Amino acid sequence: MNQHSPVVPEKLSHPKLVGGPLSLAPFSEELFHSAVVEGGGEIMEVGPATRGLVWLSPSGANELGAILDAQPQIEWLQLPWAGVDAFASVLAHIATMPVDKRPVVTSAKGAYSEPVAEHALALTLACMREFPRKARDAHWQEQRSGLSLFGRHVVVIGAGGVGRTFVELLAPFRANVTMVRRGNKSVPGAQATIGVDDLDSVLPHADVVVVAAAATESTRHLIGARQLALMPEHSVLINIARGSLVDADALLDALQSGRLFGAGLDVMDPEPFPSEHGLWSTNNALITSHSADTPDMTRPLLAQRVRGNVEAYLNGLDLLGVVDVEAGY
């Protein structure tokens, strides 16, 4: 059952495509085979006639790059996740091509926003209410403690589908939301929108910081020791984007020293995260092992994105989730 609805990502323009036969790689699966057919597509093995390629594996950048080099006539590539950092080398190679020779790359931007934003809200409430510590203590607490989300200042880093959906989920809590994003286009539900260069200016006033940005070279350790030191002692950090955006060692130090109230982390760097790292045993940290969007949630959403983009591709319409190959997301 598909219980979630995809969020329409902000549109990026792309050249008009010719259209033609499509291939599934590096494997085929009935759900996605049917999605292509329902979108009106003709499926064939990867070869000289392939015009569109739906890549179903979350990895395999080298194999994918080899296919694109061998089949330069491919004009559209669909990737399976909202985040495309696993294919950074492929995107970087495409970015070196002349603009009129590049395949248009699309991802699942916006497709998985609801389940991931829901998980971000769960982590936020759990950390503010001190669920990690109280569950670990496993005894009746002598004092009643915890923080409420109502009326708090929430800083959301990243204005993609997850960030925008999370802002919608905050509405009943009457939160004061600051959106941090590339550019200055306002986001519905956010009281302020600022650029990434101004992030440090809002951290001292943040009760909650939610990381929902894309993983690129420029966003690695976007939250490091300096940013954590700027946050108030009662604040919590939530990361449902990619582990590389947060310096795990600096976060551990901030949590253990009492400079941060709590942290909810669905993503880590590396993954699987080393079992000996101190974050696992820190009583104000909660790690959920990249389970914000499970396969049961994502598979029907990806099939829906594939079906819609195949139909758009074959009818000369705009594709959803176009990736800026030069920016890397």
Legacy VTK file of the C-alpha trace (Angstrom):
# vtk DataFile Version 3.0
C-alpha trace
ASCII
DATASET POLYDATA
POINTS 329 float
0.000 0.000 0.000
1.314 3.438 -0.921
0.303 5.547 2.069
2.528 8.528 1.234
2.239 11.239 -1.384
5.307 12.611 -3.149
6.159 16.301 -2.878
6.630 18.105 -6.182
10.231 19.353 -6.219
11.165 22.821 -7.346
11.584 22.670 -11.116
14.863 23.026 -12.971
14.743 23.653 -16.708
16.231 21.145 -19.112
16.642 20.814 -22.887
13.849 19.291 -24.923
14.461 15.549 -25.344
13.840 13.365 -28.370
12.326 10.379 -26.541
12.704 6.712 -27.347
13.274 3.223 -25.909
14.205 2.849 -22.253
16.351 0.394 -20.307
16.413 -0.693 -16.676
19.832 -1.286 -15.100
21.796 -2.785 -13.458
18.833 -5.110 -12.872
15.129 -5.238 -13.633
12.238 -5.668 -11.237
8.566 -6.203 -11.994
7.377 -3.122 -10.045
9.598 -0.778 -12.053
9.176 -2.671 -15.328
5.433 -2.121 -14.938
5.976 1.549 -14.062
7.842 2.134 -17.336
5.206 0.287 -19.361
2.363 2.144 -17.636
4.132 5.399 -18.478
4.020 4.364 -22.127
7.618 3.262 -22.410
9.201 0.564 -24.542
11.789 -1.468 -22.590
14.897 -2.985 -24.104
18.312 -4.220 -23.016
20.929 -1.488 -22.726
22.304 -0.913 -26.211
22.725 1.563 -29.075
18.964 2.187 -29.291
18.572 3.072 -25.589
17.543 6.717 -25.146
16.502 6.702 -21.508
18.089 4.764 -18.620
16.436 4.033 -15.265
19.166 3.102 -12.764
17.673 1.086 -9.901
20.716 0.419 -7.703
21.634 2.856 -4.898
25.287 2.313 -5.844
27.396 1.283 -8.828
28.725 4.643 -10.002
31.600 3.054 -11.914
29.313 0.647 -13.749
26.853 3.417 -14.544
29.636 5.675 -15.792
30.881 2.933 -18.102
27.399 2.505 -19.598
27.054 6.234 -20.243
30.481 6.323 -21.897
29.602 3.333 -24.077
26.147 4.662 -24.961
26.536 8.416 -25.544
23.103 8.539 -27.212
21.413 8.195 -23.778
19.705 11.528 -23.205
17.923 10.902 -19.897
19.105 9.174 -16.713
16.797 8.494 -13.749
18.544 7.840 -10.396
16.801 6.022 -7.517
17.352 8.257 -4.483
16.647 11.861 -3.617
20.296 12.268 -2.597
22.727 11.678 -5.468
26.052 11.837 -3.594
26.712 8.147 -4.342
26.943 9.147 -8.013
29.082 12.263 -7.517
31.745 10.978 -9.927
29.144 10.390 -12.652
27.640 13.853 -12.193
31.083 15.462 -12.218
31.894 13.702 -15.498
28.604 14.800 -17.066
29.310 18.369 -15.962
32.481 18.366 -18.089
30.501 17.589 -21.249
29.239 20.302 -23.596
25.775 21.343 -22.416
24.104 20.067 -25.586
25.742 16.638 -25.168
24.825 16.022 -21.541
22.110 13.551 -20.545
19.421 15.101 -18.373
19.711 13.556 -14.915
16.720 13.205 -12.617
16.513 11.851 -9.088
13.763 10.989 -6.644
13.783 14.545 -5.222
10.578 15.066 -3.295
9.398 11.475 -3.664
10.386 10.361 -0.155
9.766 13.661 1.634
6.815 12.608 3.770
8.334 9.554 5.492
11.671 11.314 6.068
10.055 14.484 7.433
7.870 12.336 9.679
10.999 10.672 11.048
12.615 14.061 11.618
9.626 15.125 13.696
9.768 11.883 15.693
13.475 12.428 16.430
12.845 16.042 17.406
10.130 15.168 19.911
12.075 12.191 21.268
15.187 14.274 21.928
13.346 17.216 23.445
11.397 14.871 25.731
14.656 13.050 26.668
13.494 9.635 25.465
17.065 8.404 24.805
18.240 9.047 28.374
15.044 7.899 30.063
14.919 4.670 28.061
18.569 3.910 28.866
18.115 4.668 32.562
15.359 2.036 32.742
14.137 3.154 36.146
11.515 5.551 37.498
12.786 9.118 37.176
13.006 11.167 40.365
12.319 14.410 38.514
9.989 15.214 35.644
11.990 16.835 32.854
11.901 17.529 29.144
11.223 20.310 26.668
8.166 21.204 24.600
8.312 21.931 20.883
5.428 24.416 20.970
6.476 27.964 20.105
10.133 27.092 19.635
12.568 28.566 17.111
13.382 25.841 14.593
16.173 26.251 12.042
15.762 23.994 8.996
18.820 23.650 6.767
17.761 22.682 3.240
14.629 23.696 1.345
14.110 20.514 -0.643
11.064 18.311 -0.304
12.030 17.012 3.154
12.718 20.457 4.570
9.507 21.926 3.174
7.410 18.972 4.355
8.960 19.195 7.819
7.933 22.862 7.981
4.359 21.802 7.192
4.448 19.232 10.005
5.545 21.947 12.438
2.422 24.042 11.843
0.406 22.664 14.816
3.332 23.490 17.125
3.230 27.209 16.249
6.996 27.154 15.759
9.022 30.109 14.533
10.847 28.658 11.519
13.987 29.938 9.839
14.803 28.238 6.547
18.447 28.095 5.465
18.901 27.487 1.767
20.825 28.302 -1.378
19.176 31.445 -2.702
16.598 33.577 -0.946
13.282 32.275 -2.267
10.836 32.136 0.629
9.294 28.869 1.817
5.618 28.677 2.873
5.348 28.305 6.642
8.801 29.725 7.349
8.959 33.133 9.008
12.437 33.840 7.610
14.663 32.563 4.814
18.425 33.081 4.835
21.442 31.886 2.863
23.912 29.285 4.088
26.533 31.986 4.641
24.276 33.452 7.360
23.764 30.157 9.221
26.022 31.121 12.140
23.927 34.227 12.809
20.780 32.226 13.678
22.312 29.290 15.563
22.611 31.158 18.908
18.822 31.627 18.878
17.869 28.112 17.728
15.984 25.649 19.915
16.058 22.951 17.218
18.345 22.614 14.183
17.247 20.151 11.501
19.747 19.207 8.804
17.963 18.369 5.542
20.451 19.604 2.949
22.164 17.812 0.088
25.566 16.219 0.632
28.255 17.879 -1.496
31.895 18.788 -0.988
30.812 22.259 0.132
28.403 20.935 2.776
30.763 18.434 4.406
30.809 19.127 8.175
28.430 22.037 7.659
27.702 21.463 11.347
31.080 21.292 13.073
32.624 22.349 16.355
32.112 26.085 15.711
28.442 25.731 14.818
27.748 23.432 17.777
29.407 25.925 20.129
27.055 28.633 18.859
23.924 26.627 19.683
22.266 27.110 23.110
22.726 24.402 25.750
19.003 23.571 25.615
18.983 23.008 21.836
18.813 19.753 19.906
20.320 18.773 16.562
18.515 16.494 14.103
20.160 15.023 10.988
18.060 13.153 8.427
20.099 14.207 5.363
23.541 12.627 5.089
26.043 11.814 7.807
28.812 13.835 6.190
27.045 17.109 6.984
27.730 16.717 10.723
31.121 16.261 12.394
30.370 13.220 14.576
33.385 13.673 16.855
32.578 17.333 17.497
28.961 16.373 18.175
30.016 13.719 20.679
32.112 16.307 22.531
29.226 18.802 22.606
26.784 16.210 23.934
29.082 14.782 26.589
30.155 18.210 27.835
26.561 19.386 28.236
26.877 22.082 25.566
23.984 20.491 23.661
20.748 19.050 25.028
20.392 16.200 22.551
20.833 14.854 19.036
18.685 12.651 16.814
20.637 11.067 13.972
19.216 8.871 11.256
22.314 9.152 9.060
25.979 8.756 9.932
29.394 8.922 8.310
30.412 6.230 7.530
27.518 3.805 7.299
27.368 1.336 8.954
28.614 3.580 11.783
31.412 2.016 13.893
29.929 0.266 16.934
32.782 1.494 19.138
32.025 5.199 18.584
30.944 7.000 21.731
27.758 8.396 20.183
26.126 4.974 20.551
26.416 5.070 24.349
25.848 8.785 24.921
22.589 9.041 26.815
21.371 12.171 25.015
21.914 10.826 21.504
19.523 8.710 19.454
20.723 6.895 16.311
18.140 5.170 14.104
20.369 3.532 11.464
19.092 5.227 8.295
15.522 3.996 8.655
13.604 7.212 7.928
12.517 5.818 4.583
12.280 2.043 4.501
12.102 -0.001 1.274
8.407 -0.637 1.857
7.892 3.131 1.860
10.225 4.076 -0.965
9.611 1.403 -3.605
6.059 2.478 -4.511
7.104 6.137 -4.393
10.022 5.524 -6.742
7.768 3.546 -9.077
5.379 6.505 -9.119
8.233 8.893 -9.972
9.480 6.574 -12.741
5.992 6.212 -14.215
5.434 9.972 -14.226
8.823 10.817 -15.673
8.552 8.189 -18.416
5.224 9.680 -19.454
6.673 13.200 -19.390
9.781 12.098 -21.283
7.830 10.477 -24.097
5.475 13.436 -24.438
8.038 16.230 -24.406
7.025 17.530 -20.972
9.202 18.728 -18.099
10.768 15.971 -16.009
10.515 16.014 -12.215
13.559 16.001 -9.952
16.102 17.382 -12.418
19.607 17.344 -10.911
21.966 20.301 -11.266
25.053 18.300 -12.253
27.374 21.236 -11.643
26.055 21.829 -8.113
25.914 18.079 -7.432
22.252 17.845 -6.392
LINES 1 330
329 0 1 2 3 4 5 6 7 8 9 10 11 12 13 14 15 16 17 18 19 20 21 22 23 24 25 26 27 28 29 30 31 32 33 34 35 36 37 38 39 40 41 42 43 44 45 46 47 48 49 50 51 52 53 54 55 56 57 58 59 60 61 62 63 64 65 66 67 68 69 70 71 72 73 74 75 76 77 78 79 80 81 82 83 84 85 86 87 88 89 90 91 92 93 94 95 96 97 98 99 100 101 102 103 104 105 106 107 108 109 110 111 112 113 114 115 116 117 118 119 120 121 122 123 124 125 126 127 128 129 130 131 132 133 134 135 136 137 138 139 140 141 142 143 144 145 146 147 148 149 150 151 152 153 154 155 156 157 158 159 160 161 162 163 164 165 166 167 168 169 170 171 172 173 174 175 176 177 178 179 180 181 182 183 184 185 186 187 188 189 190 191 192 193 194 195 196 197 198 199 200 201 202 203 204 205 206 207 208 209 210 211 212 213 214 215 216 217 218 219 220 221 222 223 224 225 226 227 228 229 230 231 232 233 234 235 236 237 238 239 240 241 242 243 244 245 246 247 248 249 250 251 252 253 254 255 256 257 258 259 260 261 262 263 264 265 266 267 268 269 270 271 272 273 274 275 276 277 278 279 280 281 282 283 284 285 286 287 288 289 290 291 292 293 294 295 296 297 298 299 300 301 302 303 304 305 306 307 308 309 310 311 312 313 314 315 316 317 318 319 320 321 322 323 324 325 326 327 328
